[in-house]
Structure formats: C-alpha cells, structure tokens
Amino acid sequence: MAGDRRRSLPPGGAWGVGDIAGRLRQHSVIGLDTCVFIYHFEAHPRYLPLTQALLEGVQEGRWRAIASVLTVMELTVRPWQLGQPAVAREYEALLAHMPNLAITDVTRDVARQAAQFRAAFRLRPADALQVANAKVHGATAFVTNDRALEHLDPALQVVLLDDLL
C-alpha cells in the first residue's frame, strides 16, 4: 500500500508547484487543513497535482507544516467507518513520519485563539481549532479548500486550493 501512487510523493516537476511556491513564498511555516491530506491519500484527480507539489515542498523543507491532531481524527474516520483499520493506521503513520510536518495537540492557548476566531469570524468549532492551532504554532498561512476561511486575512493568509487551479 505504501508504494501506491496515492500515498507516494513523486520527485520534482509536479504540476502546480510554481503556483503553490509563489503563493507561499514569504511563508516559512504553513498550516495544512485536513482536506490537503484527504485529497492526496485518495488521489483526487483535480487536486492530486497540487497536493503532490505542496507535500513535496514540505518534505524537502521548503516549508515547515503544522497540522492539528484533529486532522488525525478527520482523516481516519472514513477508513474506520469502512472497517479498514489498517488504512486508518497507515494514514496516521504517514502523518507521524512525514519530514517537516508537526502534528500538534490542541492546547489551552489553541482553545483561546479558536474562541477568538469563532467570535470574530463565526467559524465552526473544528475550523476554528484548525486555524487557531496553525496560528499558535507559528504558521502565517493556512492551506485549505474551505471558502468559509478565506476572510481570515490578515490574521492568517488563507490559500485556497481551488484558486490555484
């Protein structure tokens, strides 16, 4: 399974790398929403080239990436529902061992920041926790495909995958 194209990050030349690199050039730490990993692991035909370029950049150290433990839950729920515990464990292991990706806990500071984001931007709890987690851990950009988050600037620059297509 680990050699499957859905889970591998091919070497250079992935389509979209220039667009992603350009949008994120002034950022050294970025937050990644769960959709980035879902699109990648499921080999979504529309987004796979973008997620390949993005995750390759993280692996190579172009960016340091932050994802919340909420991502582990959101990413593995479907395999658990389908009775595929090995897939759920593989997804979690891939996250845990990816170079330059930190899977961070939801701390009290993250909860406080999430409350402020919810109050200011009327975000759903999980979204507020995801973006707050990224911000508290030093991210200056957040990569997602959730248009409800695009108005967070200047708190956190939101980069929508759809805008890179």
C-alpha atoms as an extended CHARMM CRD file, in Angstrom:
* protein
*
       165  EXT
         1         1  MET       CA              0.0000000000        0.0000000000        0.0000000000  PROA      1               0.0000000000
         2         2  ALA       CA              2.7800000000        2.4640000000        0.8340000000  PROA      2               0.0000000000
         3         3  GLY       CA              4.0600000000        2.2390000000       -2.7500000000  PROA      3               0.0000000000
         4         4  ASP       CA              0.6370000000        3.0870000000       -4.1360000000  PROA      4               0.0000000000
         5         5  ARG       CA              0.6380000000        6.3360000000       -6.1690000000  PROA      5               0.0000000000
         6         6  ARG       CA             -2.0000000000        7.7860000000       -3.8760000000  PROA      6               0.0000000000
         7         7  ARG       CA              0.3450000000        7.7490000000       -0.9340000000  PROA      7               0.0000000000
         8         8  SER       CA              3.7080000000        8.4500000000       -2.5280000000  PROA      8               0.0000000000
         9         9  LEU       CA              5.1400000000       11.8880000000       -3.1590000000  PROA      9               0.0000000000
        10        10  PRO       CA              6.8430000000       11.8010000000       -6.5640000000  PROA      10              0.0000000000
        11        11  PRO       CA             10.0880000000       13.6780000000       -7.1680000000  PROA      11              0.0000000000
        12        12  GLY       CA             10.0430000000       17.1960000000       -8.7170000000  PROA      12              0.0000000000
        13        13  GLY       CA              8.1230000000       18.5390000000      -11.6240000000  PROA      13              0.0000000000
        14        14  ALA       CA              4.6120000000       18.1630000000      -10.2500000000  PROA      14              0.0000000000
        15        15  TRP       CA              2.0930000000       20.4590000000      -11.9210000000  PROA      15              0.0000000000
        16        16  GLY       CA              1.1220000000       23.3970000000       -9.7320000000  PROA      16              0.0000000000
        17        17  VAL       CA              4.3860000000       23.6890000000       -7.8210000000  PROA      17              0.0000000000
        18        18  GLY       CA              5.0680000000       27.1530000000       -9.2210000000  PROA      18              0.0000000000
        19        19  ASP       CA              1.6520000000       28.4350000000       -8.2210000000  PROA      19              0.0000000000
        20        20  ILE       CA              1.9340000000       26.9930000000       -4.7310000000  PROA      20              0.0000000000
        21        21  ALA       CA              5.5040000000       28.1760000000       -4.2870000000  PROA      21              0.0000000000
        22        22  GLY       CA              4.5320000000       31.6380000000       -5.4830000000  PROA      22              0.0000000000
        23        23  ARG       CA              1.5680000000       31.9530000000       -3.1430000000  PROA      23              0.0000000000
        24        24  LEU       CA              3.5680000000       30.6880000000       -0.1730000000  PROA      24              0.0000000000
        25        25  ARG       CA              6.9780000000       32.2110000000       -0.9570000000  PROA      25              0.0000000000
        26        26  GLN       CA              7.0100000000       34.6290000000        2.0040000000  PROA      26              0.0000000000
        27        27  HSD       CA              5.9600000000       31.9320000000        4.4970000000  PROA      27              0.0000000000
        28        28  SER       CA              8.2700000000       29.5070000000        6.2460000000  PROA      28              0.0000000000
        29        29  VAL       CA              5.6050000000       27.8830000000        8.4490000000  PROA      29              0.0000000000
        30        30  ILE       CA              2.2310000000       26.9040000000        6.9940000000  PROA      30              0.0000000000
        31        31  GLY       CA             -0.8650000000       25.2570000000        8.4080000000  PROA      31              0.0000000000
        32        32  LEU       CA             -2.4370000000       22.4190000000        6.4490000000  PROA      32              0.0000000000
        33        33  ASP       CA             -6.1330000000       21.6570000000        6.6040000000  PROA      33              0.0000000000
        34        34  THR       CA             -7.2770000000       18.0400000000        6.5850000000  PROA      34              0.0000000000
        35        35  CYS       CA             -8.5390000000       18.3010000000        3.0020000000  PROA      35              0.0000000000
        36        36  VAL       CA             -4.9410000000       18.5030000000        1.7420000000  PROA      36              0.0000000000
        37        37  PHE       CA             -4.2620000000       15.0050000000        3.0880000000  PROA      37              0.0000000000
        38        38  ILE       CA             -7.6540000000       13.5890000000        2.0880000000  PROA      38              0.0000000000
        39        39  TYR       CA             -7.2120000000       14.7830000000       -1.4940000000  PROA      39              0.0000000000
        40        40  HSD       CA             -3.7130000000       13.3630000000       -1.5680000000  PROA      40              0.0000000000
        41        41  PHE       CA             -4.3410000000        9.9700000000        0.0120000000  PROA      41              0.0000000000
        42        42  GLU       CA             -7.4920000000        9.4370000000       -2.0590000000  PROA      42              0.0000000000
        43        43  ALA       CA             -5.7110000000       10.5890000000       -5.2460000000  PROA      43              0.0000000000
        44        44  HSD       CA             -8.3990000000       13.1640000000       -6.0440000000  PROA      44              0.0000000000
        45        45  PRO       CA             -7.9930000000       13.7550000000       -9.8010000000  PROA      45              0.0000000000
        46        46  ARG       CA             -8.4730000000       17.5130000000       -9.5680000000  PROA      46              0.0000000000
        47        47  TYR       CA             -6.2730000000       18.2080000000       -6.5360000000  PROA      47              0.0000000000
        48        48  LEU       CA             -3.6070000000       15.4810000000       -6.5570000000  PROA      48              0.0000000000
        49        49  PRO       CA             -1.1020000000       17.5190000000       -8.6110000000  PROA      49              0.0000000000
        50        50  LEU       CA             -1.4390000000       20.3970000000       -6.1360000000  PROA      50              0.0000000000
        51        51  THR       CA             -1.1670000000       18.2240000000       -3.0500000000  PROA      51              0.0000000000
        52        52  GLN       CA              1.8570000000       16.4560000000       -4.5520000000  PROA      52              0.0000000000
        53        53  ALA       CA              3.5990000000       19.7820000000       -5.1150000000  PROA      53              0.0000000000
        54        54  LEU       CA              2.6550000000       21.0900000000       -1.6860000000  PROA      54              0.0000000000
        55        55  LEU       CA              3.6020000000       17.9830000000        0.2820000000  PROA      55              0.0000000000
        56        56  GLU       CA              6.7960000000       17.5660000000       -1.7120000000  PROA      56              0.0000000000
        57        57  GLY       CA              7.7160000000       21.1290000000       -0.7360000000  PROA      57              0.0000000000
        58        58  VAL       CA              7.1010000000       20.2840000000        2.9110000000  PROA      58              0.0000000000
        59        59  GLN       CA              9.1520000000       17.0890000000        2.6940000000  PROA      59              0.0000000000
        60        60  GLU       CA             12.0340000000       18.9470000000        1.0550000000  PROA      60              0.0000000000
        61        61  GLY       CA             11.9710000000       21.6520000000        3.7210000000  PROA      61              0.0000000000
        62        62  ARG       CA             10.6590000000       24.4950000000        1.5770000000  PROA      62              0.0000000000
        63        63  TRP       CA              8.0600000000       24.9590000000        4.3120000000  PROA      63              0.0000000000
        64        64  ARG       CA              7.6000000000       23.6410000000        7.8110000000  PROA      64              0.0000000000
        65        65  ALA       CA              4.0000000000       22.4770000000        8.1410000000  PROA      65              0.0000000000
        66        66  ILE       CA              1.5930000000       22.3120000000       11.0550000000  PROA      66              0.0000000000
        67        67  ALA       CA             -1.4550000000       20.0650000000       11.2800000000  PROA      67              0.0000000000
        68        68  SER       CA             -3.6420000000       19.5050000000       14.3070000000  PROA      68              0.0000000000
        69        69  VAL       CA             -4.4450000000       16.2170000000       15.9940000000  PROA      69              0.0000000000
        70        70  LEU       CA             -7.9460000000       16.9800000000       14.6840000000  PROA      70              0.0000000000
        71        71  THR       CA             -6.5310000000       16.0970000000       11.2790000000  PROA      71              0.0000000000
        72        72  VAL       CA             -5.7610000000       12.5940000000       12.5370000000  PROA      72              0.0000000000
        73        73  MET       CA             -9.3990000000       12.2120000000       13.5760000000  PROA      73              0.0000000000
        74        74  GLU       CA            -10.8490000000       13.7400000000       10.4040000000  PROA      74              0.0000000000
        75        75  LEU       CA             -8.5160000000       11.7880000000        8.1210000000  PROA      75              0.0000000000
        76        76  THR       CA             -9.0370000000        8.3840000000        9.7060000000  PROA      76              0.0000000000
        77        77  VAL       CA            -12.7740000000        8.4230000000       10.4070000000  PROA      77              0.0000000000
        78        78  ARG       CA            -13.7100000000        7.1420000000        6.9300000000  PROA      78              0.0000000000
        79        79  PRO       CA            -11.3680000000        4.1370000000        6.9890000000  PROA      79              0.0000000000
        80        80  TRP       CA            -12.7170000000        3.2580000000       10.4380000000  PROA      80              0.0000000000
        81        81  GLN       CA            -16.2980000000        3.5330000000        9.1220000000  PROA      81              0.0000000000
        82        82  LEU       CA            -15.4060000000        1.2170000000        6.2430000000  PROA      82              0.0000000000
        83        83  GLY       CA            -13.8720000000       -1.3380000000        8.5890000000  PROA      83              0.0000000000
        84        84  GLN       CA            -10.3500000000       -0.6110000000        7.3300000000  PROA      84              0.0000000000
        85        85  PRO       CA             -8.2800000000       -0.1640000000       10.4970000000  PROA      85              0.0000000000
        86        86  ALA       CA             -5.0220000000       -0.8740000000        8.6340000000  PROA      86              0.0000000000
        87        87  VAL       CA             -5.6840000000        2.0770000000        6.3070000000  PROA      87              0.0000000000
        88        88  ALA       CA             -6.5040000000        4.3200000000        9.2790000000  PROA      88              0.0000000000
        89        89  ARG       CA             -3.2530000000        3.3190000000       10.9700000000  PROA      89              0.0000000000
        90        90  GLU       CA             -1.2800000000        3.8050000000        7.7470000000  PROA      90              0.0000000000
        91        91  TYR       CA             -2.6590000000        7.3300000000        7.2930000000  PROA      91              0.0000000000
        92        92  GLU       CA             -1.7140000000        8.1920000000       10.8630000000  PROA      92              0.0000000000
        93        93  ALA       CA              1.7750000000        6.7180000000       10.4030000000  PROA      93              0.0000000000
        94        94  LEU       CA              2.2980000000        8.6730000000        7.1770000000  PROA      94              0.0000000000
        95        95  LEU       CA              1.4670000000       11.8930000000        9.0240000000  PROA      95              0.0000000000
        96        96  ALA       CA              3.6360000000       11.0000000000       12.0050000000  PROA      96              0.0000000000
        97        97  HSD       CA              6.6990000000       10.2490000000        9.8760000000  PROA      97              0.0000000000
        98        98  MET       CA              6.4750000000       12.9930000000        7.2710000000  PROA      98              0.0000000000
        99        99  PRO       CA              9.5590000000       15.2300000000        7.3800000000  PROA      99              0.0000000000
       100       100  ASN       CA              8.8970000000       18.8570000000        8.3440000000  PROA      100             0.0000000000
       101       101  LEU       CA              5.3010000000       18.1770000000        9.4120000000  PROA      101             0.0000000000
       102       102  ALA       CA              4.3580000000       18.6480000000       13.0560000000  PROA      102             0.0000000000
       103       103  ILE       CA              1.1240000000       17.1120000000       14.3160000000  PROA      103             0.0000000000
       104       104  THR       CA              0.3130000000       19.3320000000       17.2730000000  PROA      104             0.0000000000
       105       105  ASP       CA             -2.0640000000       18.9900000000       20.1850000000  PROA      105             0.0000000000
       106       106  VAL       CA             -4.9760000000       21.2820000000       20.9250000000  PROA      106             0.0000000000
       107       107  THR       CA             -3.7200000000       23.2010000000       23.9460000000  PROA      107             0.0000000000
       108       108  ARG       CA             -5.3750000000       25.7930000000       26.1420000000  PROA      108             0.0000000000
       109       109  ASP       CA             -3.6990000000       28.5290000000       24.0640000000  PROA      109             0.0000000000
       110       110  VAL       CA             -5.1340000000       26.9750000000       20.9080000000  PROA      110             0.0000000000
       111       111  ALA       CA             -8.5980000000       26.8350000000       22.5130000000  PROA      111             0.0000000000
       112       112  ARG       CA             -8.3740000000       30.5330000000       23.4640000000  PROA      112             0.0000000000
       113       113  GLN       CA             -7.3230000000       31.5250000000       19.9500000000  PROA      113             0.0000000000
       114       114  ALA       CA            -10.0850000000       29.3320000000       18.4970000000  PROA      114             0.0000000000
       115       115  ALA       CA            -12.6560000000       31.0950000000       20.6680000000  PROA      115             0.0000000000
       116       116  GLN       CA            -11.4200000000       34.4410000000       19.3540000000  PROA      116             0.0000000000
       117       117  PHE       CA            -11.6100000000       33.2210000000       15.7580000000  PROA      117             0.0000000000
       118       118  ARG       CA            -15.1230000000       31.8520000000       16.3450000000  PROA      118             0.0000000000
       119       119  ALA       CA            -16.2200000000       35.1530000000       17.8720000000  PROA      119             0.0000000000
       120       120  ALA       CA            -14.6960000000       37.3030000000       15.1310000000  PROA      120             0.0000000000
       121       121  PHE       CA            -15.3890000000       35.1450000000       12.0750000000  PROA      121             0.0000000000
       122       122  ARG       CA            -18.2680000000       32.8440000000       13.1110000000  PROA      122             0.0000000000
       123       123  LEU       CA            -16.3150000000       29.7120000000       12.2920000000  PROA      123             0.0000000000
       124       124  ARG       CA            -17.4230000000       26.1600000000       13.0190000000  PROA      124             0.0000000000
       125       125  PRO       CA            -15.6340000000       24.7260000000       16.0700000000  PROA      125             0.0000000000
       126       126  ALA       CA            -13.4110000000       22.3080000000       14.1260000000  PROA      126             0.0000000000
       127       127  ASP       CA            -12.4040000000       25.0210000000       11.6390000000  PROA      127             0.0000000000
       128       128  ALA       CA            -11.6500000000       27.4680000000       14.4490000000  PROA      128             0.0000000000
       129       129  LEU       CA             -9.4820000000       24.8670000000       16.1770000000  PROA      129             0.0000000000
       130       130  GLN       CA             -7.6090000000       24.0290000000       12.9660000000  PROA      130             0.0000000000
       131       131  VAL       CA             -6.7150000000       27.6240000000       12.0960000000  PROA      131             0.0000000000
       132       132  ALA       CA             -6.0090000000       28.5530000000       15.7270000000  PROA      132             0.0000000000
       133       133  ASN       CA             -3.6890000000       25.5780000000       16.0320000000  PROA      133             0.0000000000
       134       134  ALA       CA             -1.7710000000       26.7020000000       12.9590000000  PROA      134             0.0000000000
       135       135  LYS       CA             -1.5080000000       30.2990000000       14.1870000000  PROA      135             0.0000000000
       136       136  VAL       CA             -0.4640000000       29.4090000000       17.7410000000  PROA      136             0.0000000000
       137       137  HSD       CA              2.2720000000       27.1530000000       16.3680000000  PROA      137             0.0000000000
       138       138  GLY       CA              3.7480000000       29.8800000000       14.1800000000  PROA      138             0.0000000000
       139       139  ALA       CA              2.0440000000       29.4690000000       10.8170000000  PROA      139             0.0000000000
       140       140  THR       CA              1.4900000000       32.6140000000        8.7930000000  PROA      140             0.0000000000
       141       141  ALA       CA             -0.5190000000       30.8650000000        6.0500000000  PROA      141             0.0000000000
       142       142  PHE       CA             -3.1830000000       28.1540000000        6.0650000000  PROA      142             0.0000000000
       143       143  VAL       CA             -3.7970000000       25.9040000000        3.0460000000  PROA      143             0.0000000000
       144       144  THR       CA             -7.3690000000       24.6910000000        2.6950000000  PROA      144             0.0000000000
       145       145  ASN       CA            -10.2170000000       24.4910000000        0.2340000000  PROA      145             0.0000000000
       146       146  ASP       CA            -12.8120000000       25.8940000000        2.6210000000  PROA      146             0.0000000000
       147       147  ARG       CA            -14.0760000000       29.2460000000        1.3350000000  PROA      147             0.0000000000
       148       148  ALA       CA            -15.5660000000       29.9790000000        4.7670000000  PROA      148             0.0000000000
       149       149  LEU       CA            -11.9960000000       30.5270000000        5.9520000000  PROA      149             0.0000000000
       150       150  GLU       CA            -10.7950000000       32.8860000000        3.2230000000  PROA      150             0.0000000000
       151       151  HSD       CA            -11.7410000000       36.0180000000        5.1870000000  PROA      151             0.0000000000
       152       152  LEU       CA             -9.2100000000       35.3710000000        7.9820000000  PROA      152             0.0000000000
       153       153  ASP       CA             -6.6270000000       37.6900000000        6.4320000000  PROA      153             0.0000000000
       154       154  PRO       CA             -4.6660000000       39.4220000000        7.9540000000  PROA      154             0.0000000000
       155       155  ALA       CA             -4.8620000000       37.0660000000       10.9520000000  PROA      155             0.0000000000
       156       156  LEU       CA             -3.6350000000       34.2130000000        8.7750000000  PROA      156             0.0000000000
       157       157  GLN       CA             -3.2250000000       34.2130000000        4.9910000000  PROA      157             0.0000000000
       158       158  VAL       CA             -5.5920000000       31.5910000000        3.6280000000  PROA      158             0.0000000000
       159       159  VAL       CA             -4.5720000000       29.8370000000        0.4160000000  PROA      159             0.0000000000
       160       160  LEU       CA             -7.4290000000       28.0160000000       -1.3120000000  PROA      160             0.0000000000
       161       161  LEU       CA             -6.5090000000       25.0660000000       -3.4970000000  PROA      161             0.0000000000
       162       162  ASP       CA             -9.3150000000       25.9570000000       -5.9220000000  PROA      162             0.0000000000
       163       163  ASP       CA             -7.6370000000       29.3300000000       -6.5110000000  PROA      163             0.0000000000
       164       164  LEU       CA             -4.5120000000       27.5290000000       -7.7360000000  PROA      164             0.0000000000
       165       165  LEU       CA             -6.2920000000       25.5310000000      -10.4550000000  PROA      165             0.0000000000
